């Protein structure tokens, strides 16, 4: 159900002599007029005074939740009305609704006054007009400090509950860190992770101990409450599957940090600042070897900080360990352990293909044969073998696994030798074709 914007006049209206008026008003007078107008609107709508507050820690949980609430009926959020006349107060977006995507209109976060009456809290993203364009400043009001604290505690707990079915993705962009919440569409169970039993047990034991409700282990042995592991190995061997399983199996927020050419000291600081607010949590840095050279020193210093990783379980991954800065590994407190995620052996290949269900298409004996013939295959390549077998079974009601493996090996050999267009040698003719 779409949220309607009340058909009220704007809170701040332009003066009749706006040109001269704007010239003689100071910036403070503009600011005070806006605040006074909003507080008067809140008094008229809810019958009690509201006090202005400002966030000093960059917390935006309540803004993210408000955006969700604007699309939910019965969320408790209300649109009091637009702030400035002649500034947009409605937007539209292509969004899912009842299993299909449709265009929906919704209130803009900027230039609207919102309220949670039950909590005694209101907020506004007020437009700021400058020569370079329209910017915005965030404001929050509450009936009193106690109501504000209860509301912030509620939003923090709600954010953590949502983080169990969503992951936060930080991407370093040209204008700072871009943050996106992505639903976890499919949980990866620990049983689905096929790898060395000893390494798997050690990793999950470390994870479970870190996120245990009882933190006495760290207190008893005087161990700092922060942890870092590095996963390295060839592409397709299950690093991402392992990470997804870790992120989905602990009762804590998880965030992915995508390093780009725009990664710098500012984005590093912003990501870790956000991670500490989410703690205790998991911060995953994929392809950590791609950290720009000019940012590496600041990144290392951040890892060395006394509180920069407090409550953070840091997981780094790389396909190219030879490109990793040795300083990441040669000093305690950065990455505590490094684990090589190797090519699967015959038994692991058999377990993986059985878990995928190849035996249902070709029989148990063919699975054993496939496990033997696919030496050197990654898990990604084994998955492609299963997909190819499933397609063949679907259309031809048979699955010639050994033939499929032979074809895949031929294509892999072309990739290794870069002989993509090589054909059988034939008699070559030189000259013009006479007609």
ABEGO torsion letter per residue (X at the ends): XBBBBBBBBBABBBBABAAAAAAABBAAAAAAAAAAAAAAAAAAAAGBBBBBBBBAAGBAAAAAAAAAAAABBGAGBBBAEBABBGBBABBBBBBBBGGBBBBBBBBBABGBBBBBAAAGBBBBBBBBBBAAEBBBBBBBBBABAAAAAAAAAAAAAAAAAAAAABBBBBBBBAAEBBBBBBBBABBBBAAABBBBAAAAAAAAAAAAAAABABAAAAAAAGBBBBBBBBBBEBBGAGAAAAAAAAAAABBBBBBBBBBBAABBAAAAAAAAAAAAAAOBBBBBBBGAAABBAAAAAAAAAAAABAAAABGBBBBBBBABAAABBAAAAABBGBBABBBBBBBBBAAAAAAAAAAAGAAAAAEAAAAAAAAAAABGBBAAAAAAAAAAAAAAAAAAGBBBAAAAAAAAAAAAAAAAAGBAABBBBBBBBBEBBBX
